[in-house]
């Protein structure tokens, strides 16, 4: 499926800056996918199931654990969950890498007065521990992870929770940025602007049903998009950029 990119950026909805941006977390701002992969394999091994390759883990685990583990482990899913979480808790801060340009982008967006939040299917306590370790907690209005809302992404509930501190309604003034089809789906379901980010624009099978408004290859491209919109607004209004 061809993806619209920054080079052929349409005007609406990119003719104005957003009031708020909600981000996915893993593989959008940071990555500790190696730890997720190792934790999944620890759970699989405990039940004598075949180990997954890193690529298999990345392709299969897009939804939250409470949604995906019952399909993988059946009635033993809660035991598998406990094994996964024990392994992940012990190692996730050791395997955490910030994606290029992420911190500079976040600080620039916050400096422009854009309200920021995170909606992730990572366990909320792990998500907030990682943000705290990076010194990013103060950049976000809310850090919403799996089980924090009544249902997990792609259900709309986490978006409402993430936007509650700013009182900004979900809609075209809110961008939702993530690396997978589940992120595009929640954006469509809440009326937010869906922005796909990542080196490969094909994570998940739902992009045909929930296409992005634009595909950007990383955090630097998000910064460039915001800069271009800001410069255009400055020129149109006659103010200095």
LUMFI-933845 format. One line per field, with one value per residue: x, y, z of N, C-alpha, C in turn; residue in three letters; residue number from 0. Coordinates in Angstrom, 2 decimals. Layout:
BEGIN
n_c1 <- X;... .
n_c2 <- Y;... .
n_c3 <- Z;... .
ca_c1 <- X;... .
ca_c2 <- Y;... .
ca_c3 <- Z;... .
c_c1 <- X;... .
c_c2 <- Y;... .
c_c3 <- Z;... .
res <- ALA;... .
n <- NUM;... .
END
This chain:
BEGIN
n_c1 <- 0.84;0.72;2.23;1.46;3.95;6.30;7.33;5.27;3.29;-0.03;-2.35;-4.75;-4.93;-2.78;-2.41;-2.27;-0.92;-1.09;-3.17;-2.67;-0.59;-0.60;1.39;2.39;4.56;6.71;9.02;8.31;9.02;10.95;12.94;12.80;12.68;14.12;14.09;11.36;11.00;12.71;11.36;8.88;9.73;10.68;8.29;7.07;8.89;8.51;6.18;6.76;6.58;7.36;10.17;10.16;11.39;13.06;11.84;9.37;8.26;7.99;6.13;3.89;3.06;1.32;-0.94;-2.29;-1.08;-3.11;-4.99;-3.73;-2.34;-4.21;-4.91;-2.53;-1.64;-3.87;-5.84;-3.82;-2.90;-2.69;-0.72;1.41;1.53;2.46;5.03;6.17;6.02;7.64;10.17;10.44;10.28;12.63;14.55;13.92;14.72;17.36;17.57;16.72;16.49;16.70;15.06;16.52;16.60;14.33;14.12;14.89;12.87;10.52;10.97;11.04;8.41;6.94;7.92;6.69;4.20;2.47;0.40;1.31;1.06;1.06;-0.05;-0.01;0.37;1.96;2.53;1.31;2.78;5.39;5.80;5.69;7.82;9.94;9.75;10.30;12.94;14.21;13.92;11.72;9.14;7.88;7.32;4.96;1.38;-0.02;0.67;-0.33;-0.85;-1.23;-4.07;-4.59;-6.77;-10.29;-10.34;-7.96;-5.78;-6.71;-9.09;-11.07;-10.90;-8.34;-7.40;-9.21;-8.64;-5.97;-6.17;-7.64;-6.37;-5.72;-8.09;-8.62;-10.51;-10.75;-10.01;-9.66;-7.73;-5.89;-3.07;-2.28;0.42;2.19;3.68;2.35;-0.45;-2.44;-2.20;-2.96;-5.57;-6.77;-6.54;-8.22;-10.64;-11.11;-11.16;-8.84;-5.82;-4.16;-0.86;1.72;4.78;8.18;10.82;9.99;7.04;4.88;3.85;1.84;-1.39;-3.58;-3.49;-4.62;-7.29;-7.24;-5.77;-2.81;-2.65;-0.31;3.01;5.93;9.46;10.78;11.63;12.94;11.76;9.16;9.67;10.51;8.14;6.49;7.98;7.81;5.06;4.82;6.48;5.09;2.68;3.70;4.60;2.19;0.75;2.31;4.06;7.16;9.27 .
n_c2 <- -1.18;2.17;4.85;8.08;10.53;12.84;14.26;14.47;15.83;16.32;19.11;19.79;17.35;18.92;21.66;23.17;23.41;20.73;20.62;18.76;15.86;12.41;9.67;6.41;4.10;1.97;1.32;3.63;5.89;4.85;1.85;-1.35;-3.82;-6.19;-7.10;-7.53;-9.58;-11.58;-12.01;-12.98;-15.39;-16.63;-17.18;-18.86;-21.00;-22.01;-23.41;-25.35;-24.64;-23.82;-21.67;-18.22;-16.34;-13.14;-11.59;-12.91;-12.40;-9.62;-9.35;-10.71;-9.78;-7.25;-6.32;-5.69;-7.49;-8.71;-9.13;-10.65;-12.88;-14.90;-16.13;-17.27;-18.88;-20.07;-21.48;-21.25;-18.68;-16.66;-17.58;-17.64;-14.93;-13.95;-15.02;-13.76;-11.04;-11.07;-11.64;-9.47;-7.26;-7.53;-6.89;-4.79;-2.06;-2.25;-2.83;-0.69;1.63;4.86;6.10;7.56;11.08;11.36;12.52;15.23;15.96;15.67;17.61;19.92;19.96;20.21;22.68;24.30;24.46;22.38;19.87;16.79;13.22;9.69;6.66;3.41;-0.15;-1.40;-2.56;-0.36;0.40;-0.33;1.29;3.89;3.74;3.57;6.04;7.74;6.97;7.98;10.65;11.93;12.23;14.63;15.80;14.89;14.93;12.67;9.22;6.49;3.12;-0.44;-1.85;0.41;1.90;1.20;-0.57;-1.77;-0.32;-1.21;0.00;2.91;3.92;4.41;6.73;8.75;8.84;9.67;12.24;13.58;15.24;17.62;18.43;18.55;17.67;14.48;14.30;16.10;17.96;16.60;14.60;11.20;9.21;6.43;3.13;1.01;-0.96;-1.09;1.32;3.11;2.30;2.99;5.72;6.29;5.40;7.24;9.64;11.08;12.36;10.08;9.05;7.33;5.98;5.06;2.91;1.00;0.91;-0.97;-2.40;-4.72;-5.97;-4.40;-1.95;-1.38;-1.12;0.84;3.34;5.42;9.02;10.11;8.94;8.80;8.57;8.58;10.12;12.54;13.26;13.80;16.10;17.73;17.94;19.36;21.71;22.64;23.15;25.09;27.11;27.71;28.73;31.00;32.48;32.87;34.45;36.60;36.85;36.58;33.71 .
n_c3 <- 0.00;-0.98;0.81;2.05;2.35;3.91;1.78;-0.08;1.28;2.19;2.50;4.58;7.22;7.97;8.02;10.20;13.51;15.91;18.86;20.77;21.11;21.02;21.79;20.84;22.58;22.70;20.15;18.94;20.48;22.20;22.46;23.78;22.79;22.63;25.22;25.65;23.81;24.90;27.30;26.48;25.36;27.65;28.96;27.03;27.03;29.59;29.35;27.59;24.91;21.47;20.88;19.90;17.12;16.99;15.03;14.78;17.30;17.18;15.15;16.14;18.66;19.11;20.26;23.60;26.49;28.00;26.10;24.10;25.25;26.21;23.78;23.00;25.16;26.21;28.82;30.63;30.60;32.53;34.30;32.52;31.98;34.47;34.53;32.31;33.15;35.44;34.39;32.63;34.37;35.79;33.93;32.10;32.22;31.66;28.99;27.53;24.96;23.67;20.85;17.89;17.96;19.54;22.17;21.75;19.97;21.58;23.55;22.01;20.99;23.39;24.16;22.30;23.26;22.81;23.97;25.44;25.45;26.31;24.97;25.45;24.97;26.73;30.05;32.51;34.85;34.21;31.97;33.10;34.86;33.07;31.71;33.86;34.47;32.25;32.61;31.57;32.51;33.25;30.81;29.82;29.91;30.64;31.12;29.82;30.19;29.50;31.02;32.55;31.71;31.10;29.02;26.60;24.07;20.76;21.72;22.36;24.98;26.40;25.10;25.82;28.56;28.52;27.46;29.32;31.40;30.01;28.98;26.30;23.56;21.92;18.47;15.35;16.14;17.51;17.25;16.69;17.12;16.05;15.57;14.42;13.12;15.06;16.35;14.35;14.10;16.58;16.39;14.19;15.30;17.27;16.01;15.80;14.24;12.29;12.40;11.05;12.07;11.60;10.35;8.52;6.74;7.41;9.58;10.91;9.89;9.49;8.21;5.73;6.31;8.23;7.41;7.54;7.84;7.08;6.56;8.42;8.77;11.20;14.41;13.86;11.47;12.31;13.81;11.70;10.20;12.00;12.20;9.54;9.33;11.33;10.27;7.93;8.96;10.25;8.05;6.69;8.45;8.71;10.78;12.58;12.18 .
ca_c1 <- 0.00;1.52;2.03;1.81;5.11;6.53;7.62;4.01;2.39;-1.25;-2.60;-5.46;-5.04;-1.46;-2.36;-2.17;-0.28;-2.07;-3.22;-2.10;-0.08;-0.50;2.38;2.73;5.83;7.73;9.31;7.92;9.92;12.06;12.82;13.42;12.05;14.89;13.64;10.02;11.21;13.26;10.33;7.91;10.33;10.72;6.95;6.87;9.72;7.94;5.08;7.24;6.19;8.52;10.64;9.95;12.47;12.78;10.87;8.06;7.75;7.60;4.93;2.74;2.64;1.00;-1.99;-1.87;-0.89;-4.38;-5.74;-3.01;-1.87;-5.18;-4.86;-1.27;-1.44;-5.12;-6.22;-2.63;-2.38;-2.33;0.59;2.37;1.64;3.30;6.41;6.58;6.22;8.79;11.37;10.52;10.56;14.03;15.51;13.49;15.48;18.70;17.50;15.95;17.24;15.92;15.18;17.19;15.82;13.08;14.10;14.88;11.53;9.57;11.22;10.63;6.95;6.49;8.26;5.72;2.91;1.65;0.25;1.81;0.68;1.43;-1.01;0.78;-0.11;2.90;2.02;1.45;3.83;6.67;5.85;6.00;9.19;10.87;9.72;10.98;14.36;14.70;13.70;10.71;7.80;7.31;6.96;3.67;0.21;-0.42;1.36;-1.37;-0.43;-2.22;-4.89;-4.89;-8.13;-11.23;-9.93;-6.67;-5.66;-7.27;-10.31;-10.89;-10.85;-7.09;-7.25;-9.98;-7.91;-4.74;-6.50;-8.41;-5.73;-5.71;-9.48;-8.68;-11.29;-10.22;-10.51;-8.64;-6.68;-5.01;-2.37;-1.88;1.62;2.63;4.39;1.63;-1.85;-3.28;-2.15;-3.78;-6.97;-7.29;-6.67;-9.46;-11.80;-11.30;-11.17;-7.55;-5.05;-3.28;0.48;2.54;6.19;9.06;11.63;9.25;5.64;3.99;3.73;0.46;-2.18;-4.78;-3.28;-5.55;-8.57;-7.00;-4.55;-2.31;-2.73;1.04;4.03;7.20;10.40;11.36;11.33;13.43;10.76;8.07;10.14;10.51;6.75;6.02;8.69;7.25;3.75;5.06;7.03;4.00;1.77;4.38;4.58;0.81;0.26;3.22;4.87;8.50;9.35 .
ca_c2 <- 0.00;3.39;5.68;9.49;10.88;14.27;14.86;14.81;16.13;17.04;20.24;19.29;18.12;19.45;23.09;23.81;22.56;20.09;21.05;17.67;14.68;11.17;8.77;5.06;4.15;1.06;1.43;4.97;6.79;4.06;0.43;-2.42;-4.99;-7.40;-7.59;-8.09;-10.86;-12.54;-12.30;-13.87;-16.72;-17.23;-17.73;-19.99;-22.12;-22.58;-24.30;-26.28;-24.19;-23.41;-20.30;-17.33;-15.47;-11.73;-11.13;-13.46;-11.65;-8.28;-9.45;-11.33;-9.13;-5.86;-5.97;-5.80;-8.85;-9.33;-9.51;-11.61;-14.09;-16.00;-16.84;-18.00;-19.83;-20.68;-21.34;-20.97;-17.38;-15.84;-18.05;-17.14;-13.48;-13.72;-15.32;-12.67;-9.81;-11.23;-11.51;-8.12;-6.34;-7.67;-6.51;-3.84;-0.82;-2.53;-2.99;0.44;2.54;5.95;6.18;8.80;12.31;11.35;13.49;16.58;16.18;15.87;18.90;20.96;19.99;20.78;24.09;24.98;24.48;21.23;18.93;15.47;12.07;8.37;5.56;2.22;-1.43;-1.88;-2.41;1.03;0.62;-0.39;2.48;5.06;3.57;3.89;7.49;8.34;6.71;8.84;12.05;12.44;12.22;15.96;16.23;14.31;15.08;11.35;8.05;5.47;1.81;-1.52;-2.02;1.68;2.27;0.08;-1.49;-1.37;0.01;-0.05;0.58;4.36;4.34;5.03;8.07;9.65;8.97;10.43;13.62;14.16;16.36;18.83;18.71;18.67;16.52;13.70;14.80;16.51;18.76;15.67;13.60;9.95;8.76;5.10;2.35;-0.22;-0.82;-0.87;2.76;3.76;1.96;3.80;7.08;6.34;5.20;8.41;10.84;11.76;12.26;8.91;9.23;6.13;6.32;3.91;2.70;0.18;1.29;-2.10;-3.20;-5.11;-6.23;-3.58;-0.63;-1.16;-0.68;2.03;3.91;6.66;10.25;10.33;8.05;9.46;7.49;8.65;11.30;13.74;13.63;14.44;17.45;18.48;18.24;20.43;22.91;23.11;23.74;26.33;28.11;28.12;29.58;32.27;33.21;33.25;35.47;37.73;36.91;36.03;32.32 .
ca_c3 <- 0.00;-0.99;1.99;1.89;3.15;4.09;0.48;-0.77;2.39;1.87;3.40;5.76;8.46;8.33;7.78;11.51;14.53;16.80;20.26;21.58;20.41;21.79;21.22;21.28;23.32;22.16;18.72;18.51;21.20;22.75;22.18;24.58;22.20;22.96;26.53;25.42;23.12;25.86;28.30;25.83;25.24;28.98;29.21;26.12;27.49;30.81;28.98;26.58;23.58;20.66;21.02;18.77;16.70;17.27;14.03;15.13;18.45;16.74;14.33;16.81;19.90;18.89;21.21;24.99;26.98;28.44;24.90;23.25;25.93;26.20;22.50;22.92;26.26;26.65;30.22;31.44;30.21;33.69;34.76;31.53;32.23;35.64;34.14;31.43;33.90;36.33;33.57;32.10;35.48;36.18;32.89;31.06;32.23;31.13;27.54;27.01;24.10;23.11;19.40;17.48;17.84;20.32;23.27;21.19;19.43;22.66;24.21;21.08;20.97;24.66;24.14;21.45;23.94;22.41;25.09;25.05;26.25;25.80;25.07;25.13;25.47;27.75;31.41;32.91;35.84;33.49;31.14;33.91;35.37;31.98;31.52;35.00;34.32;31.18;32.95;30.64;33.08;33.24;29.46;29.43;30.77;31.12;30.58;29.98;29.73;29.55;32.22;33.23;31.30;31.18;27.95;26.05;22.65;20.06;22.28;22.56;26.38;26.83;24.55;26.69;29.81;28.28;27.17;30.41;32.10;29.20;28.58;24.85;23.08;20.80;17.20;14.38;16.76;18.23;16.45;17.34;16.42;16.46;14.55;14.05;12.71;16.23;16.61;13.36;14.39;17.69;15.88;13.40;16.16;18.12;15.19;15.82;13.01;12.41;11.83;11.17;12.16;11.63;9.15;7.57;6.91;7.16;10.78;11.15;8.69;9.47;7.64;4.63;6.89;9.05;6.83;8.14;7.05;6.59;7.11;8.68;9.04;12.53;15.22;13.18;10.46;13.04;14.09;10.43;9.86;12.89;11.81;8.29;9.60;12.07;9.34;7.04;9.73;10.46;6.78;6.34;9.36;8.69;11.98;12.42;12.57 .
c_c1 <- 0.88;1.18;2.34;2.94;5.26;6.74;6.35;2.91;1.15;-1.44;-3.41;-5.13;-3.72;-1.30;-2.33;-1.50;-1.35;-2.06;-2.58;-1.59;-0.01;0.44;2.18;4.10;6.90;7.80;8.77;8.83;11.15;11.94;13.49;12.82;12.81;14.44;12.22;10.15;11.72;12.21;9.24;8.47;10.48;9.38;6.69;7.64;9.12;6.81;5.46;6.84;7.41;8.87;10.36;11.24;12.09;11.74;9.48;7.45;7.23;6.31;3.69;2.22;2.48;-0.09;-1.48;-1.80;-2.23;-5.26;-5.07;-2.64;-2.92;-5.18;-3.61;-1.21;-2.74;-5.39;-5.04;-2.12;-1.98;-1.00;1.68;2.60;2.59;4.77;6.97;6.92;7.43;10.09;11.53;10.88;12.02;15.00;15.13;14.28;16.89;18.71;16.82;16.86;16.30;16.13;15.77;16.23;14.61;13.07;14.07;13.51;10.53;9.74;10.84;9.11;6.40;6.77;7.34;4.34;1.97;1.60;0.58;1.30;1.13;0.26;-0.31;0.06;0.93;2.24;2.32;2.56;5.21;6.86;6.29;7.39;10.22;10.91;10.46;12.49;14.99;14.60;12.65;9.33;7.13;6.92;5.53;2.58;-0.17;0.37;0.44;-0.90;-1.56;-2.80;-5.15;-6.30;-9.02;-10.96;-8.66;-6.78;-5.85;-8.61;-10.07;-10.62;-9.50;-6.86;-8.00;-9.23;-6.67;-5.02;-7.21;-7.68;-5.75;-7.11;-9.60;-9.45;-10.56;-10.84;-9.37;-7.56;-5.71;-4.38;-2.14;-0.75;2.05;3.18;3.60;0.18;-2.77;-3.30;-3.00;-5.26;-7.52;-7.43;-7.97;-10.69;-12.10;-11.33;-9.90;-6.82;-4.06;-1.96;1.31;4.01;7.01;9.75;10.89;7.75;4.67;3.82;2.26;-0.31;-3.38;-4.63;-4.18;-6.90;-8.42;-5.71;-4.10;-2.57;-1.38;1.95;5.33;8.19;11.07;11.05;11.81;12.43;9.53;8.43;10.10;9.10;6.24;6.70;8.11;5.90;3.92;5.57;5.94;3.03;2.39;4.35;3.19;0.30;1.16;4.05;6.22;8.52;10.29 .
c_c2 <- 1.24;4.27;7.13;9.85;12.40;14.96;15.25;15.10;16.86;18.22;19.79;17.82;18.78;20.91;23.88;22.85;21.93;20.75;20.02;16.58;13.53;10.23;7.35;5.15;3.30;1.17;2.71;6.01;6.06;2.63;-0.38;-3.74;-6.27;-7.98;-8.17;-9.49;-11.93;-12.94;-13.20;-15.28;-17.40;-17.86;-18.95;-21.22;-22.79;-23.54;-25.23;-25.92;-23.73;-21.94;-19.51;-16.63;-14.03;-11.20;-11.66;-12.71;-10.30;-8.32;-9.91;-10.55;-7.64;-5.39;-6.12;-7.25;-9.48;-9.71;-10.63;-12.91;-15.20;-16.79;-17.71;-19.15;-20.48;-20.44;-21.05;-19.54;-16.52;-16.27;-17.56;-15.64;-13.19;-13.99;-14.20;-11.43;-9.91;-11.04;-10.07;-7.12;-6.36;-7.04;-5.32;-2.54;-1.01;-2.56;-1.81;1.38;3.60;5.99;7.53;9.97;12.40;12.43;14.92;16.93;16.48;17.23;20.07;21.09;20.62;22.27;24.92;25.04;23.37;20.26;17.52;14.40;10.79;7.43;4.31;0.98;-2.12;-1.67;-1.00;1.29;0.57;0.86;3.68;4.96;3.94;5.39;8.21;8.16;7.61;10.32;12.72;12.65;13.58;16.49;15.84;14.66;13.75;10.29;6.86;4.16;0.80;-1.63;-0.72;2.15;1.02;-0.97;-0.92;-1.01;-1.23;0.47;2.06;4.78;4.96;6.44;9.08;9.89;9.84;11.91;14.32;15.32;17.67;19.30;18.99;17.46;15.78;14.19;15.31;17.42;17.91;14.71;12.37;9.36;7.40;4.33;1.17;0.05;-0.55;0.60;3.53;3.49;2.82;5.25;7.23;6.25;6.40;9.72;11.64;11.57;11.11;9.13;7.99;6.53;5.04;3.69;1.90;0.42;0.14;-2.98;-3.48;-5.21;-5.31;-2.22;-0.35;-0.63;0.63;2.71;5.17;7.85;10.56;9.30;8.82;8.41;7.57;9.96;12.58;14.21;14.26;15.89;18.31;18.87;19.40;21.75;23.51;23.77;25.07;27.44;28.64;29.05;30.95;33.14;33.72;34.40;36.69;37.89;36.30;34.60;32.10 .
c_c3 <- 0.00;0.20;1.67;2.85;3.20;2.75;-0.27;0.24;1.91;2.81;4.61;5.99;8.88;7.95;9.08;12.48;15.41;18.17;21.18;20.65;21.40;21.06;21.72;21.94;22.65;20.65;18.10;19.15;21.74;22.21;23.29;24.12;22.49;24.29;26.44;24.81;24.10;26.90;27.74;25.75;26.59;29.32;28.31;26.60;28.71;30.52;27.84;25.16;22.79;20.86;19.75;18.39;17.05;16.29;14.33;16.31;18.03;15.94;15.09;18.01;19.65;19.86;22.63;25.41;27.37;27.27;24.12;23.96;26.02;24.90;22.40;23.94;26.76;28.12;31.12;31.24;31.40;34.29;33.80;31.70;33.38;35.33;33.26;32.25;34.84;35.56;33.09;33.20;35.86;35.18;32.02;31.07;31.67;29.60;26.84;26.21;23.55;21.59;18.99;17.34;18.74;21.39;22.75;20.63;20.53;23.32;23.30;21.05;22.24;24.71;23.28;22.09;23.54;23.59;24.61;26.00;25.58;26.01;24.55;25.60;26.35;29.11;31.92;33.90;35.19;32.64;31.96;34.54;34.31;31.72;32.64;34.89;33.26;31.53;32.10;31.28;32.98;31.88;29.08;30.43;31.41;30.40;30.83;29.37;29.81;30.94;32.98;32.91;31.37;30.12;27.33;24.57;21.80;20.58;22.55;24.00;26.79;26.28;25.43;27.99;29.63;28.05;28.32;31.11;31.33;28.83;27.08;24.32;21.97;19.51;16.35;14.92;17.57;17.22;17.31;16.51;16.95;15.29;14.01;13.70;13.89;16.60;15.62;13.63;15.50;17.27;15.08;14.30;17.04;17.33;15.22;14.49;13.13;11.68;12.11;11.15;12.21;10.31;8.09;7.75;6.71;8.39;11.08;9.85;8.55;8.82;6.44;5.15;7.66;8.57;7.56;7.24;6.42;7.25;7.22;9.16;10.40;13.22;14.57;12.13;11.11;13.34;12.83;10.02;10.70;12.51;10.53;8.49;10.33;11.17;8.41;7.73;9.93;9.21;6.45;7.19;9.40;9.93;11.71;12.91;13.70 .
res <- UNK;UNK;UNK;UNK;UNK;UNK;UNK;UNK;UNK;UNK;UNK;UNK;UNK;UNK;UNK;UNK;UNK;UNK;UNK;UNK;UNK;UNK;UNK;UNK;UNK;UNK;UNK;UNK;UNK;UNK;UNK;UNK;UNK;UNK;UNK;UNK;UNK;UNK;UNK;UNK;UNK;UNK;UNK;UNK;UNK;UNK;UNK;UNK;UNK;UNK;UNK;UNK;UNK;UNK;UNK;UNK;UNK;UNK;UNK;UNK;UNK;UNK;UNK;UNK;UNK;UNK;UNK;UNK;UNK;UNK;UNK;UNK;UNK;UNK;UNK;UNK;UNK;UNK;UNK;UNK;UNK;UNK;UNK;UNK;UNK;UNK;UNK;UNK;UNK;UNK;UNK;UNK;UNK;UNK;UNK;UNK;UNK;UNK;UNK;UNK;UNK;UNK;UNK;UNK;UNK;UNK;UNK;UNK;UNK;UNK;UNK;UNK;UNK;UNK;UNK;UNK;UNK;UNK;UNK;UNK;UNK;UNK;UNK;UNK;UNK;UNK;UNK;UNK;UNK;UNK;UNK;UNK;UNK;UNK;UNK;UNK;UNK;UNK;UNK;UNK;UNK;UNK;UNK;UNK;UNK;UNK;UNK;UNK;UNK;UNK;UNK;UNK;UNK;UNK;UNK;UNK;UNK;UNK;UNK;UNK;UNK;UNK;UNK;UNK;UNK;UNK;UNK;UNK;UNK;UNK;UNK;UNK;UNK;UNK;UNK;UNK;UNK;UNK;UNK;UNK;UNK;UNK;UNK;UNK;UNK;UNK;UNK;UNK;UNK;UNK;UNK;UNK;UNK;UNK;UNK;UNK;UNK;UNK;UNK;UNK;UNK;UNK;UNK;UNK;UNK;UNK;UNK;UNK;UNK;UNK;UNK;UNK;UNK;UNK;UNK;UNK;UNK;UNK;UNK;UNK;UNK;UNK;UNK;UNK;UNK;UNK;UNK;UNK;UNK;UNK;UNK;UNK;UNK;UNK;UNK;UNK;UNK;UNK;UNK;UNK;UNK .
n <- 0;1;2;3;4;5;6;7;8;9;10;11;12;13;14;15;16;17;18;19;20;21;22;23;24;25;26;27;28;29;30;31;32;33;34;35;36;37;38;39;40;41;42;43;44;45;46;47;48;49;50;51;52;53;54;55;56;57;58;59;60;61;62;63;64;65;66;67;68;69;70;71;72;73;74;75;76;77;78;79;80;81;82;83;84;85;86;87;88;89;90;91;92;93;94;95;96;97;98;99;100;101;102;103;104;105;106;107;108;109;110;111;112;113;114;115;116;117;118;119;120;121;122;123;124;125;126;127;128;129;130;131;132;133;134;135;136;137;138;139;140;141;142;143;144;145;146;147;148;149;150;151;152;153;154;155;156;157;158;159;160;161;162;163;164;165;166;167;168;169;170;171;172;173;174;175;176;177;178;179;180;181;182;183;184;185;186;187;188;189;190;191;192;193;194;195;196;197;198;199;200;201;202;203;204;205;206;207;208;209;210;211;212;213;214;215;216;217;218;219;220;221;222;223;224;225;226;227;228;229;230;231;232;233;234;235;236;237;238;239;240 .
END
